[in-house]
Amino acid sequence: QVQLVESGGGLVQPGGSLRLSCAASGGIFRINSMAWYRQAPGKQRELVAAITRGGSTNYTDSMKGRFTISRDNAKNTVYLQMNSLKPEDTAVYSCNADINTRGRWVEVWGQGTLVTVSS
């Protein structure tokens, strides 16, 4: 069974940095787009950044210049480097991927990892 597992969340002070990782496993033939989303308490889930298999990226405007998405296709892993973190970046961060497994394409979500930005 295909799954995505995030890691790297935690508590960080304002201005600090964190690097999130999301590894896909289980019967994977190919992964196309991968993305990070976040959901803050009481708010709707929003796209943080996305990356194609070829490395093209797009970011939500408020994250541009502070966050960097990257991926390692050999490891089926996507990363999110977050710098200059602000309290308003506090949220559950989840990864998402379009994966070809056993001849069919499925959209898979990770369980999420909590990022708390606080002094």
The 8 nearest C-alpha neighbors of each residue, nearest first, counted from 0:
[[1, 25, 2, 26, 24, 100, 27, 101],
 [2, 0, 25, 24, 26, 27, 23, 3],
 [1, 3, 24, 23, 0, 25, 4, 107],
 [4, 2, 23, 109, 22, 21, 108, 5],
 [3, 5, 21, 22, 109, 2, 23, 6],
 [6, 4, 21, 20, 112, 111, 109, 22],
 [7, 5, 20, 19, 8, 112, 21, 4],
 [8, 6, 19, 18, 20, 9, 17, 5],
 [9, 7, 114, 113, 112, 6, 19, 17],
 [8, 10, 114, 115, 113, 11, 7, 112],
 [9, 11, 115, 116, 114, 12, 117, 8],
 [12, 10, 116, 15, 115, 117, 9, 13],
 [11, 13, 118, 117, 116, 15, 14, 10],
 [14, 12, 85, 84, 15, 116, 117, 86],
 [15, 13, 83, 84, 12, 85, 16, 82],
 [14, 16, 13, 12, 83, 84, 11, 82],
 [17, 15, 82, 81, 84, 83, 14, 18],
 [16, 18, 81, 80, 19, 82, 7, 15],
 [19, 17, 80, 79, 7, 81, 20, 78],
 [18, 20, 7, 79, 78, 6, 8, 80],
 [19, 21, 78, 6, 5, 77, 7, 79],
 [22, 20, 5, 77, 4, 76, 3, 78],
 [23, 21, 76, 4, 3, 75, 5, 20],
 [24, 22, 3, 75, 2, 76, 4, 21],
 [23, 25, 2, 1, 27, 22, 3, 26],
 [24, 26, 1, 0, 27, 2, 23, 100],
 [27, 25, 100, 1, 0, 28, 24, 101],
 [28, 26, 100, 25, 29, 99, 24, 98],
 [27, 29, 100, 99, 26, 101, 30, 98],
 [28, 30, 99, 27, 98, 31, 100, 97],
 [31, 29, 98, 97, 99, 32, 96, 52],
 [30, 32, 52, 97, 51, 98, 29, 33],
 [33, 31, 51, 97, 50, 96, 52, 30],
 [34, 32, 96, 50, 95, 49, 51, 31],
 [33, 35, 49, 95, 94, 48, 50, 96],
 [34, 36, 94, 47, 48, 93, 95, 49],
 [37, 35, 46, 47, 93, 45, 92, 94],
 [38, 36, 92, 91, 44, 45, 90, 93],
 [37, 39, 44, 90, 91, 43, 42, 45],
 [38, 40, 90, 42, 41, 89, 91, 37],
 [41, 39, 42, 38, 90, 89, 43, 91],
 [40, 42, 39, 43, 38, 44, 90, 91],
 [43, 41, 39, 40, 38, 44, 45, 90],
 [44, 42, 38, 45, 41, 39, 40, 37],
 [43, 45, 38, 37, 42, 36, 46, 39],
 [46, 44, 36, 37, 43, 38, 47, 59],
 [45, 47, 36, 48, 35, 59, 37, 44],
 [46, 48, 36, 35, 59, 58, 45, 37],
 [49, 47, 58, 35, 57, 34, 46, 59],
 [48, 50, 34, 57, 56, 33, 35, 58],
 [49, 51, 56, 55, 33, 32, 54, 34],
 [52, 50, 32, 54, 53, 55, 31, 33],
 [51, 53, 31, 54, 32, 50, 30, 72],
 [52, 54, 51, 55, 50, 31, 32, 56],
 [53, 55, 51, 52, 50, 56, 69, 70],
 [56, 54, 51, 50, 53, 57, 52, 49],
 [57, 55, 50, 49, 54, 51, 58, 48],
 [56, 58, 49, 48, 50, 59, 55, 47],
 [59, 57, 48, 63, 47, 60, 62, 49],
 [58, 60, 47, 62, 61, 48, 46, 63],
 [59, 61, 63, 62, 58, 47, 64, 57],
 [62, 60, 59, 63, 58, 64, 65, 47],
 [63, 61, 60, 66, 65, 59, 64, 58],
 [64, 62, 60, 65, 61, 58, 66, 59],
 [63, 65, 66, 62, 67, 61, 82, 60],
 [66, 64, 82, 63, 62, 81, 83, 67],
 [67, 65, 81, 80, 62, 64, 82, 63],
 [68, 66, 80, 79, 69, 81, 65, 64],
 [67, 69, 79, 78, 80, 48, 66, 50],
 [70, 68, 78, 77, 67, 79, 50, 71],
 [71, 69, 77, 76, 78, 72, 68, 54],
 [70, 72, 76, 74, 73, 75, 77, 69],
 [71, 73, 75, 74, 70, 76, 52, 30],
 [72, 74, 71, 75, 76, 70, 29, 30],
 [73, 75, 76, 72, 71, 22, 23, 70],
 [76, 74, 72, 23, 73, 22, 71, 77],
 [75, 77, 22, 74, 71, 21, 70, 23],
 [76, 78, 70, 21, 69, 20, 71, 22],
 [79, 77, 20, 69, 19, 68, 70, 21],
 [78, 80, 68, 19, 18, 67, 81, 20],
 [79, 81, 18, 67, 66, 17, 68, 19],
 [80, 82, 66, 17, 16, 18, 65, 79],
 [83, 81, 16, 65, 84, 66, 15, 80],
 [84, 82, 14, 15, 65, 16, 85, 81],
 [83, 85, 14, 82, 13, 15, 16, 88],
 [84, 86, 13, 87, 88, 116, 14, 83],
 [85, 87, 116, 88, 89, 117, 13, 84],
 [86, 88, 85, 89, 116, 90, 39, 84],
 [89, 87, 86, 85, 90, 84, 116, 115],
 [88, 90, 115, 87, 114, 116, 86, 39],
 [91, 89, 39, 38, 114, 37, 113, 92],
 [90, 92, 113, 38, 112, 37, 111, 114],
 [91, 93, 37, 111, 112, 36, 90, 113],
 [94, 92, 111, 36, 109, 35, 37, 112],
 [95, 93, 35, 109, 34, 108, 36, 21],
 [94, 96, 108, 34, 33, 107, 35, 109],
 [97, 95, 33, 107, 32, 106, 98, 34],
 [96, 98, 106, 31, 32, 30, 105, 107],
 [99, 97, 30, 105, 104, 29, 96, 100],
 [100, 98, 104, 29, 103, 28, 30, 27],
 [99, 101, 27, 28, 102, 103, 26, 98],
 [102, 100, 103, 99, 26, 28, 27, 104],
 [101, 103, 100, 99, 104, 28, 27, 29],
 [104, 102, 99, 100, 101, 105, 98, 28],
 [103, 105, 99, 98, 100, 97, 106, 102],
 [104, 106, 98, 97, 107, 99, 103, 100],
 [107, 105, 97, 96, 98, 108, 104, 95],
 [106, 108, 96, 95, 105, 97, 2, 109],
 [109, 107, 95, 94, 3, 110, 96, 106],
 [108, 110, 3, 94, 4, 111, 93, 5],
 [111, 109, 93, 108, 4, 112, 5, 3],
 [112, 110, 93, 92, 109, 91, 5, 113],
 [111, 113, 92, 8, 91, 5, 6, 93],
 [114, 112, 91, 8, 90, 9, 92, 115],
 [113, 115, 8, 9, 89, 90, 91, 10],
 [116, 114, 89, 10, 9, 117, 11, 113],
 [117, 115, 86, 11, 89, 12, 13, 10],
 [116, 118, 12, 86, 13, 115, 11, 10],
 [117, 12, 13, 116, 11, 86, 10, 115]]
